[in-house]
Amino acid sequence: MVLRGVRPEKSRSTSAQDYAYEFLRAAIVSGELRGGERLRQEAIAERLKMSRIPVRDALGRLHAEGLVTVQPNRAVIITELAPADVMEIFEMRAALEALAVRVALPNLRGEALHEIDDLLRRMNRAVDDTETWIARHDAFHDFLHESSGRPRLVAQIRQLRAAVQPYLRLYVEWKNNPTRHGFEHEAIAAAVVSGDAGKAEEIMHGHVMRAATKITEFLHTVRAGADAAPAPIPST
């Protein structure tokens, strides 16, 4: 296990457990730590220069979110999702995100519409930078969800999104398409501007499910390629 990438900011008020949690969560969601990889408490604690107790507690939080799996021998493994699992999570996301935008629509008037337009423009300016595009993509969706005023709904959507974000990232990098076809954010923004809650709900649901189809098709392709690869020649 090698940890190199994004590092959360650590302030005086940040507990060791919170820092370990944010550190590991960022590494998992970014894809730096891949599905099936084992996490060793001792190595993490040494890397973060802290005791094993906050690392253990952080792993417990990640397990509750489904980002890691604790095996019968107590080994902690990054959760690896099959295409069917990814589709199930996207189906749940589609239902909840559609609900969120419908509930949020009465609050998305006036200045909020300018904010949506700005977020959309910022996202489109980052089409050649996967990391920035994903961050701005999440900001666009977060603004719509948070405008619902339903904190539990927002938290559930974020948890589901985190579970599949490594697969979204792999798909976006593989597609390498500067227009990011299949995400239809302009259509979502137009539906919000129209003020038609039913239309906005329908378009959001369709948007998430089309992304789900593309990503799971990609995962099936990758898995089929891996299965077809010749076995390595054993060393002598």
N, C-alpha and C positions, 0 to 999 in steps of 0.2 A: 504494500500500500504506500503510494507516494502522494503527498498533498502539496500542491503548488499554487493553485489558482486564486480565485476571489477570496478576500479576507474581510470579514465584517469589522466595522469600527469598534474598538474597545474603549469605553469611557470609564471614568472612576465609578460610575453607578452600575456598570455592567457586571453581573455576577459571573463567576467562573462557569457555572452550569449554562447560563444563557449564551455566553461566548462560545462554549464548546458546541452547543446546539446550533447556533447560527453558522458557525464555521463548517460543521459537518453537513448541515442542510444545504448550504450554498454549494458545497463540493458535489453533493448528490444531484441537486437540481440542474447544475451546470453541466453535468455529465463527466466531470473530472473523476468522480468515483462511479464506476460502471456497475450495472446489475450483475449479481453473482459474486462480487468482490467481498472478501472478508474484512471486517473492521476489528482491529485488535486494540483493546482498551489501553494496554501498556504503551503501545507505539503512539497512540493519539495523545495520551497524557504527556508523554515525553516531548512530542512535537509542540504541544501547546504550553508546556512548562507549568503543568498543574497536576494535582493528585488524580487518582483514578475515580474518585467518588463523583465529582461533577461530570466527568466523561460518561460514567455509568448512567447517571440521571439523564444526561442529554440523549443517550442512546435509547433510554426508556421512552422519552418524548417522541423520538423519531419512529420507534416501534409502534406507538399509539397512532401515529399518522400513517402508518403503512409503508414508510420509506425504507425501513429495515425489517428483517425477519430474524427472529431468534430461533435457532434450530434446537432439536432435542439435546444435543451435546453442549448447549448454551453458546455456541458460536453465533456471532452476529454477522449477517450477510446483507449486502445491499439488495433490496427487493428487485427481482427481475420479473417483469410482466410479460406474459404471452400476448399475442395480438388480440385474442378474445378478451383478456383482462383489460387491455387498453381500450377496446371498444366499449366495454361495460362502463368504465369510468367516464368516457366521453358521453355516453348516453345519459349518465347522471348529470354531468356538467351541462349538457344541452338543456335538460329540463329545468335545472336551477338557474342557469344564466338567462333563459327565456323568461322565467318568473321574475328574476331581478330587474330586467329591463322593462317589463310590463309595469311592475310596481314603481319603478323609478321615473317613468315617463312624465307624470305630472310635475315632477321636480326639475325636469330637464327643459327649462324654458329660459329665455332671456340670456343672461351672461353665461349660463351653463352651455348653451349651444355654441358660443364663441370658444369655450374651453374645449369642447369636443372637436371642433374644427382645427384648433391649434394642435391638439394631441394627434389627430389624424395626419396633419401636415408633418409633424415631427417624426412620426412613424415612417411616413413615405420618404422622408429625406434620408433615412437610415437603411435603405434597402440593400446597400452593399456591405453592411456591417452586421453580421448575425447577432452578436452580443447586444449591440445598441438597439437593433430592431426588436429583439425579443423583449428587452426592458421596456421599450416604448409601446410595444404591443400589449404588454401586461398593464401598463399605466392607462392605456385607452380603455381596456376592459374594467380595470379597477374603478375608474371614474364612474362608469355606468352602473356598476354593481353598488358602489358606496352611495350613489344617489338614491338608492332604494330606501335607505335608512333602516335596513335590516341587518344588524351586525352578525347575527348567527348565520344568516344566509350567506353573507359575504365571506365569513370564516370558512364555511363548508366549501364554497366554490374555490377558495384559495387552496384548501387542502387537496381537493381533487385535481386542480391544475398543477400543483407541485408534483403529484404522483406521476403525471404523464408528461411533464415538461421535458425531461431528458429525451423522450421519444420525439416530441415536437422539434427539439433542437437538432437531433440527428436528421430528421426529415428535411428541415429547412436547409441545413448544410449540404445534404445530398442533392436536393433539388437545385440549389445554386441558381435560383431564378430571381433576377433583380426586381421583378414586379410582384413576387410572392403570390402568385395566382392561387385561388382556392380559399382565401381568407375573407374577402368581400367586405372589408371594413367600411368602404364608402357606402355600400348598400345599407349597412346598419345605421350609419350617421344620417342618411337620407330618411330612413324610416323613423328615426327619433325626431327629426325636424318636421316630418309630416304630422306628428302628434297622434298618429293612429296606433294605439297600444297593441291591438291585435296584430297589426302588420309588423310592428317592431318585434313582438314576441315570436312570430312565425319566422321572420328573417334571422333572428338570433339563433333560434333552434336549428334552422337549416344550415347556418354558417358553421356552427360547432360540429354538426354531424357530417358535413362535407369534409371538414378538416379530419374528422375521425376516420372516414373512409379512406382518404388519401394516405394517412399515416399508417393505418393498419395494413393497407395494401403494400406499402413500402416495407413494413416489418415482415410480411409474408415473403416478399421478394428476397429480403436479406436472409431470412431463415432458410429459404429454399436454396439459395446460393451456398450457404454454409453447409447444408446437408449434402450438396452435390460435390463439394470440394473433396479432392483426394486425400486419403489419410496420410499423415506425415510418415516418412521412411524412418523406422526406428534406428537410433544410433547404435553403433557396435563398439 
